[in-house]
């Protein structure tokens, strides 16, 4: 059995958010193991610049998702027809790179599996989304067929046990593994801890932060309403909302959140930062992070906050429940704004407790979520896939 040395990654978008940030971490982590990455994206965007800076070969070739929010027979047929046309150019590019393996970086497209079949290459499918629960995405041929398709991969990676259970129930494929994302190198973890220690004595309002694109599923409105309740009782607090609406966000929802903040009575204590390329700056500015999404397959920003020695208050569901140890590295809550406000008030009135939980969060995250740990686990997956008979 030979281990893949040239991997063709397919990614479904080119913004620098969760799945692509994790892809960058993975590519960086695999390089010291002699595994060379090549990336196909369906359009231009920031990801391509980040890959170019790392010397990673890229190609922009269109392909279609196999999910949608409004599934119709006509739209499904059109997507299938377009992917039939896209298949050969994709396969030619992968063959040109002499790749040993095709790696699909998301569950929302299936053309990676088709390219692998076309070239006689093994295929790894990295599943990062619930789909319907988190993004209201419906598989073109239904959830049963989607699960069957995932099982055809030579290896399947799920980003949390919650996602594995949601997709496969109690009987996941034998070739599947749960591997949490890596979010930073061990050296970066250490640097963030040092930066947090340098800020430990600063004097500022107790600051909460929520990082993420403005989508109703991310819960910014709930955070604003909860914060207003806290600010009414404890005035020395602040809330940072970091993220934009953008083309793939929800501009109407963003506007509604701004209006709710304005009407909450706490508008002077709420800051809308927009998109920032370095969320660690936001986490270090804050004292505690919020994860209000009720359907997070993993929640990369939860671990990014923990890497900056910040405790996280998260809704008790999905991957969030796996990442936060309640009353040790953060708090888990169930319910709406009132429940969240109760957890926020606990830290706002006991900042030393927040610091202690943040330190415990850093220790847990450094053990579990460094780029090195992440890449080593994925390298193990690749080593278990036989590429000795791969055709080119």
MONORQUI-V903867 format. One record per residue. N is the residue number from 0. RES is the residue in one small letter. PSI is psi in degrees with one decimal (999 if undefined). OMEGA is omega in whole degrees, -180 to 180 (* if undefined). Layout:
BEGIN
n-><N:N>
res-><RES:RES>
psi-><PSI:PSI>
omega-><OMEGA:OMEGA>
END
This chain:
BEGIN
n-><0:1:2:3:4:5:6:7:8:9:10:11:12:13:14:15:16:17:18:19:20:21:22:23:24:25:26:27:28:29:30:31:32:33:34:35:36:37:38:39:40:41:42:43:44:45:46:47:48:49:50:51:52:53:54:55:56:57:58:59:60:61:62:63:64:65:66:67:68:69:70:71:72:73:74:75:76:77:78:79:80:81:82:83:84:85:86:87:88:89:90:91:92:93:94:95:96:97:98:99:100:101:102:103:104:105:106:107:108:109:110:111:112:113:114:115:116:117:118:119:120:121:122:123:124:125:126:127:128:129:130:131:132:133:134:135:136:137:138:139:140:141:142:143:144:145:146:147:148:149:150:151:152:153:154:155:156:157:158:159:160:161:162:163:164:165:166:167:168:169:170:171:172:173:174:175:176:177:178:179:180:181:182:183:184:185:186:187:188:189:190:191:192:193:194:195:196:197:198:199:200:201:202:203:204:205:206:207:208:209:210:211:212:213:214:215:216:217:218:219:220:221:222:223:224:225:226:227:228:229:230:231:232:233:234:235:236:237:238:239:240:241:242:243:244:245:246:247:248:249:250:251:252:253:254:255:256:257:258:259:260:261:262:263:264:265:266:267:268:269:270:271:272:273:274:275:276:277:278:279:280:281:282:283:284:285:286:287:288:289:290:291:292:293:294:295:296:297:298:299:300:301:302:303:304:305:306:307:308:309:310:311:312:313:314:315:316:317:318:319:320:321:322:323:324:325:326:327:328:329:330:331:332:333:334:335:336:337:338:339:340:341:342:343:344:345:346:347:348:349:350:351:352:353:354:355:356:357:358:359:360:361:362:363:364:365:366:367:368:369:370:371:372:373:374:375:376:377:378:379:380:381:382:383:384:385:386:387:388:389:390:391>
res-><x:x:x:x:x:x:x:x:x:x:x:x:x:x:x:x:x:x:x:x:x:x:x:x:x:x:x:x:x:x:x:x:x:x:x:x:x:x:x:x:x:x:x:x:x:x:x:x:x:x:x:x:x:x:x:x:x:x:x:x:x:x:x:x:x:x:x:x:x:x:x:x:x:x:x:x:x:x:x:x:x:x:x:x:x:x:x:x:x:x:x:x:x:x:x:x:x:x:x:x:x:x:x:x:x:x:x:x:x:x:x:x:x:x:x:x:x:x:x:x:x:x:x:x:x:x:x:x:x:x:x:x:x:x:x:x:x:x:x:x:x:x:x:x:x:x:x:x:x:x:x:x:x:x:x:x:x:x:x:x:x:x:x:x:x:x:x:x:x:x:x:x:x:x:x:x:x:x:x:x:x:x:x:x:x:x:x:x:x:x:x:x:x:x:x:x:x:x:x:x:x:x:x:x:x:x:x:x:x:x:x:x:x:x:x:x:x:x:x:x:x:x:x:x:x:x:x:x:x:x:x:x:x:x:x:x:x:x:x:x:x:x:x:x:x:x:x:x:x:x:x:x:x:x:x:x:x:x:x:x:x:x:x:x:x:x:x:x:x:x:x:x:x:x:x:x:x:x:x:x:x:x:x:x:x:x:x:x:x:x:x:x:x:x:x:x:x:x:x:x:x:x:x:x:x:x:x:x:x:x:x:x:x:x:x:x:x:x:x:x:x:x:x:x:x:x:x:x:x:x:x:x:x:x:x:x:x:x:x:x:x:x:x:x:x:x:x:x:x:x:x:x:x:x:x:x:x:x:x:x:x:x:x:x:x:x:x:x:x:x:x:x:x:x:x:x:x:x:x:x:x:x:x:x:x:x:x:x:x:x:x:x>
psi-><130.8:142.1:137.9:134.2:-20.9:112.3:127.9:108.0:136.9:129.9:152.6:-3.9:176.3:13.3:156.5:70.4:-167.2:-62.2:-39.6:-33.5:-39.5:-34.7:-43.1:-44.2:-42.7:-45.4:-43.1:-39.9:-29.7:-25.8:-44.3:-17.4:6.3:19.4:115.1:130.6:145.0:140.6:131.9:129.0:153.3:-7.2:169.3:163.4:-177.3:-32.3:-39.5:-38.2:-39.9:-37.7:-41.3:-39.2:-23.1:3.9:26.2:123.9:139.0:161.0:140.5:109.9:126.7:147.7:163.6:148.5:162.0:23.2:161.3:162.1:-25.0:85.9:126.5:153.1:-37.9:-42.6:-38.8:-46.6:-39.3:-40.3:-41.6:-43.9:-40.8:-38.3:-30.0:-41.0:-32.8:-21.2:-50.2:-46.3:-39.3:-46.4:-40.1:-39.5:-42.9:-41.4:-38.7:-35.6:-7.3:42.6:147.7:-17.0:145.9:134.1:111.1:122.6:15.4:161.3:-4.4:-1.2:152.1:3.5:-22.1:-40.3:-37.7:-38.4:-42.4:-42.7:-43.2:-36.9:-2.6:34.0:153.3:158.9:131.3:133.3:115.2:109.8:120.9:-4.4:147.5:-37.0:-87.1:-43.0:-42.2:-31.0:8.9:34.0:129.9:129.5:141.5:-36.0:20.9:159.6:-33.0:-44.7:-35.1:-43.9:-40.1:-39.0:-43.4:-36.9:-14.6:-14.4:151.9:-26.7:144.2:132.3:126.7:142.4:-6.6:161.3:-34.5:-41.9:-42.5:-44.3:-40.1:-37.1:-37.4:-3.4:-148.2:-4.7:73.5:159.3:146.2:-29.5:16.0:152.3:150.0:120.9:118.7:149.8:147.5:145.8:-15.0:158.6:162.1:-38.3:-38.1:-39.4:-47.6:-39.1:-39.3:-36.5:-42.6:-40.5:-40.3:-39.9:-37.3:-23.5:0.1:-29.5:3.9:156.9:119.1:164.3:148.0:122.9:127.1:149.3:140.3:121.3:127.5:155.3:147.5:104.4:145.9:-34.2:-18.4:-16.5:23.2:-38.4:-40.7:-41.7:-41.3:-45.8:-40.6:-43.4:-40.0:-37.8:-41.9:-45.5:-28.5:-34.3:-32.1:90.6:-23.1:61.5:164.7:150.6:128.5:128.9:112.3:116.4:156.4:172.6:-48.6:-177.4:-31.6:3.2:-156.7:96.3:-35.6:-38.9:-41.3:-47.8:-38.4:-40.3:-40.6:-41.8:-42.1:-40.8:-42.7:-35.4:-5.1:-18.0:-4.0:20.7:-34.7:-14.3:3.2:127.0:128.6:107.9:-18.6:-169.5:135.6:142.2:-14.9:80.7:-20.3:-30.6:-40.8:-42.4:-39.9:-29.5:-31.6:172.9:-18.7:141.8:154.0:139.3:97.1:0.4:134.8:-5.3:62.9:119.7:-39.5:-61.7:74.6:-38.9:-25.3:-47.3:-30.9:-40.8:-42.8:-33.6:-17.8:18.6:36.0:132.2:156.7:132.5:115.5:150.1:134.0:78.9:165.6:-147.7:-24.6:-39.3:-24.8:-27.2:-31.5:125.5:110.9:131.5:17.6:-48.9:2.1:-157.2:144.2:138.2:157.2:141.6:-159.5:-143.7:-36.2:-43.1:-43.1:-42.0:-36.6:-42.6:-39.7:-41.7:-33.0:-43.4:-38.5:-31.1:-5.5:67.2:-28.4:-33.4:-41.0:-41.5:-41.9:-43.7:-34.4:-39.7:-41.7:-35.2:-42.6:-45.4:-43.5:-42.0:-38.1:-31.5:-28.4:-22.4:23.7:157.5:-37.9:-45.1:-44.6:-51.7:-36.8:-38.8:-42.2:-37.5:-37.9:-38.1:-47.4:-36.9:-25.0:-2.0:125.2:114.8:7.9:-24.4:13.7:137.7:153.9:999>
omega-><179:178:179:176:178:-174:175:178:171:177:-166:178:-174:172:-178:173:-167:-174:-178:173:177:176:178:177:-178:-180:178:-178:-179:-176:179:177:178:180:-176:-179:171:-171:172:176:-176:-177:175:179:-174:-179:-176:176:179:178:179:179:179:179:-178:177:-179:173:176:-180:-176:169:-173:169:176:177:176:178:180:-176:173:179:-178:-179:178:-180:-180:179:179:-180:180:180:175:178:-177:-170:-175:177:177:-179:179:-179:179:178:179:178:-176:-180:177:-169:175:-174:178:-172:-178:177:-170:175:-178:-175:175:177:-180:177:179:178:-179:-176:-177:-179:172:-174:173:-179:180:-174:-172:-173:166:-178:-176:-176:-173:-177:179:-178:-179:178:-177:-177:176:-176:-180:178:178:179:178:178:179:-177:179:-178:177:173:180:176:174:-174:176:175:178:179:179:179:-178:-176:-170:-179:-177:-176:178:179:180:-177:-178:176:171:180:178:178:165:-176:-180:177:177:178:178:174:-178:179:179:177:178:178:178:180:-180:-179:-170:-176:-179:178:180:172:177:-167:174:177:171:-178:177:175:180:173:-179:-179:-180:169:179:-179:177:180:180:-179:178:-179:180:177:180:-177:179:-178:-176:-170:-174:-179:-179:177:175:175:-171:-179:-179:176:172:-178:-178:176:-178:-175:178:179:177:180:179:179:177:180:179:178:-178:-176:-172:-173:-179:-174:-178:-178:-178:-179:175:-175:-172:180:172:-177:-179:-176:178:176:179:-179:179:176:-176:175:-177:179:178:172:-173:177:-179:-177:-179:-180:170:-179:-178:-177:175:-179:175:177:180:178:178:178:178:174:-180:170:-174:176:-171:176:174:-179:-180:-179:179:-173:-176:172:-173:180:174:177:-179:179:174:180:173:-178:-176:-174:-179:180:178:-180:178:178:179:-179:-180:179:-178:180:180:-176:178:175:178:179:179:178:177:178:177:178:179:-179:-180:-177:-180:178:-168:-166:173:175:-178:178:180:-177:179:179:178:176:176:176:-179:-180:-179:179:-176:176:-174:-179:-178:179:178:*>
END
